Amino acid sequence: ERRGRRGWTARICLKTTRPTARATMSVIGIDVGTESCVVAIARRGGVDVLANETSNRTTPCMVGFSGKERRVGEQAKAGITSNIKNTVVGLKKLIGKRYNSEAIQTELKFATFGMRDVAGEAQLQFNYDGEQRTWRVERVMGMVLQHMRQIAEAGNDGKPITDCVISIPPYWTDAERVAMAHSCEVVGLNVLKLMHDSSAAALSYGIYKTELPEEDKALNVMIFDLGHGDCTVSVVAFSKGKLVVKSVASETVGARDMDMEVAKHCAAAWKEKHKIDAFSTPKAVFRLMTACEKLRKTLSTIAQSTLAIECFIDDIDVQQKIERSDFEEWNKPILDRIMATVDKALSEAGIAKDQLHTCEVIGGGSRIPCVANSLKEWLREDGSPPLH
């Protein structure tokens, strides 16, 4: 994408290669997330989001290795509890990064699998086929992409698919973009475009709208995307046959960072009460983070819940009663960073709040009550537009 005087223009996208003649009628789009992936196919004048082998439209972004077996997606998730050290998750946060980078050091807090510094590059370490292996992140990411292609081919009557469009965060560096393109190349996918996920969301919003104004009266729409591992806010101007991304602001915090804050408070309480370290083993970290994620979702519907884990460490059963107000208080610094991202996006777009036509909200993290309420309060100032 290129930036002109009027902002980022969706008509000019990062072009990697040209479509192959044999697959011009079957192009897939893969949305790679921190926690899960989605694949859609362009056909018959529309776009269909495809279901995987378990009839889910989202597929876990993880790869597990057990003996001589390699498990991807739903199979990896089903066996992660008994194979925690050899199941790689969060590949989007690892690909194309240096080991000593701040991003990787942050990921080490969440990682239950091994990572090594190989010539400055962060690589994955696990046991496969009875041997300790060290592989590049691109290689494992390629396995996920290959699995998404297989899902697409199954939903396309078994017809082969070669061409694809991959969504990527707008804050990715050139090294990360090249690494993602290389992951596609490893499994024989021809990347037509690496599209910013903010542009993809804008395109999804405006592609079927037929009553858009002329360019001089373009509708300004804010798109708020809070996912599992990051937050992206963009302001997009829509007019007939055209959309212009006026600004994009990102922050590398998401719903899992809120889960971590809950985990830290629970770990401190249990250390004082039971004299145990909740972060002492990979399995303990996994069980704690899984319980915290479940608690977050529960607190989105009720005001109080209990986080309980049986036989957590040394056969000790632990529990902690948590109220929604506690959750919101612990995560106020993260919430402030999210709202600062919203302010930054509007400021860089060069428009006022009352010039926004609407605000579209996407991403699993946007369902958290304190996030939704903060955004609503921010929009209500100066008589701002509705939230969808």
C-alpha positions, 0 to 999 in steps of 0.5 A: 500500500502507498500513502498519498496526499489523501491517505492510504488508497485501497486500489493500490495494494502490496503486490507480490506476484501475478495470479496463475492462469490455472487458478484465477477462478479460485482465489482464497483469502486467509486471515491469520490471527494470534489465536485462530485463522479463517479462510474464505474463497472468492467464487460465483461473484461472492465470498464464502467463509469456509468451515473446517473438518469440525464445521467451525469457521475459525481454525486454531492457529497451532501445530502440535508434534507427537512422536512421528505425528504432526497435528494442525488446527483442531487436532492440535488443540484437542491434544494440547493438554497432554502435549503442551511442550510440543504444541506451538501457538501464536505463530503470528507473534513470532514470525520474522522477529529477532530473538532479542527483540522486545516482541519476542521477550514479551512472547516468552511470558506466554510461550509453553514451548521452547524457543532458541536464539539461532544467529539472532533469529528466534526459532522454535524448539520441540521434540519430533520423531524422537529427536529434539528439533529446532525449526524456523517459524516460517516452516511451521507457519507454512504448515498452518497455511497448508492446512487452511488451503486443504480446508478451502480445497475441501470446500471447493469440491476438491479442486486445487487452489494455488493463489491466495491473499494473506492478511497481515498487521499494518505495523509489521516490518519488512522482515516479517512480511518477507517471512510470511511470503516465504511461508506461503512459498514453502507450501506452494501458495502463490501470494497475490497480495499481503493486505493489511487487516485494516484494509481487509476489514474496510473492504469487507464493510464497503464492498457490497454497499451500493448507495455511497456518496461522491468522493467530495462527500465521502463517509468517514467510518472508524473500524475498531479491531481488538483481537486476541493479541493486538488492537488496530483502529483505522479511519476509512473514507468511503465513496462510490467505487473507492475507499481511502484509509486515512489513518491506521493506529495499532497497539500490541495488546489484546484480550490475552494481555487482560487474561495475563493481568488476572493470572498475575493477581491470582498467582500472587494470591496463591503464592501467599496462601498455598506457597506455590508458583503458578508460573513454574511449569509450562503446563501450569501456565497453560492451565492458568491462562485457559482458566483466565480466558474462560473467566473473562468470557464469563465476566462479560455476561455476569458480574462475578465468577470464580476461577478454579483449577483442580490439582493445579500444582502438587495436587493443590486445588486453587480458586479465586473469586473475582468480580467484574470491577476487579477485572476492570481495575486490574486492566485499566492501564491496558484499556488506557492504551487501547483508547489512546490508540483510538485517539491517535487514529482520529488525530492522524486522520485529521477529522473531528469525532462529529465527522464520523459516520459510524464506528464498526467494531470487530474482533473477539476482544471488543465483546469485553464490557469495559472495552465496549463501554469505554468506546461508547462513552468516547463516541458519545462526546460531541454527539458522535455517531453510533457503534455497530 
